[in-house]
Amino acid sequence: MKIGIICASDDELAPFLPLIKDCKTTEKAMLKFHEEKFTV
């Protein structure tokens, strides 16, 4: 299952980043994607 959080700026996303463990960041077309792998 994928869950997405859409933010207009890095400042809006900053409070959520500490909650993401083992965060992988990729950048495509000036957009940043922060990913975490979940196991259920």
C-alpha positions as a printed NumPy array, in Angstrom:
array([[  0.   ,   0.   ,   0.   ],
       [  1.305,   3.438,  -0.896],
       [  0.454,   6.552,   1.068],
       [  1.21 ,  10.   ,  -0.307],
       [  1.671,  13.39 ,   1.292],
       [  1.661,  16.31 ,  -1.146],
       [  3.313,  19.544,  -0.009],
       [  4.019,  22.77 ,  -1.868],
       [  7.406,  23.324,  -0.22 ],
       [ 10.098,  21.579,   1.798],
       [  9.093,  23.653,   4.839],
       [  5.62 ,  22.079,   4.847],
       [  7.091,  18.57 ,   4.651],
       [  9.775,  19.093,   7.326],
       [  7.579,  18.064,  10.333],
       [  6.825,  14.701,   8.692],
       [ 10.367,  13.711,   7.685],
       [ 11.472,  12.611,  11.204],
       [  8.538,  10.166,  11.22 ],
       [  9.792,   8.419,   8.061],
       [ 12.363,   5.753,   8.923],
       [ 15.042,   4.754,   6.408],
       [ 13.942,   7.517,   4.055],
       [ 15.107,   7.304,   0.433],
       [ 14.963,  10.62 ,  -1.433],
       [ 14.863,  10.843,  -5.221],
       [ 14.443,  13.927,  -7.37 ],
       [ 12.692,  13.946, -10.746],
       [ 11.849,  17.045, -12.767],
       [ 12.501,  19.373,  -9.794],
       [ 10.184,  17.286,  -7.576],
       [ 11.447,  15.412,  -4.507],
       [ 10.094,  11.99 ,  -3.601],
       [ 10.707,  10.608,  -0.092],
       [ 10.1  ,   6.861,   0.15 ],
       [ 10.01 ,   4.306,   2.928],
       [  9.482,   0.573,   2.56 ],
       [  6.698,  -0.91 ,   4.684],
       [  6.117,  -4.521,   5.593],
       [  2.706,  -5.573,   6.802]])
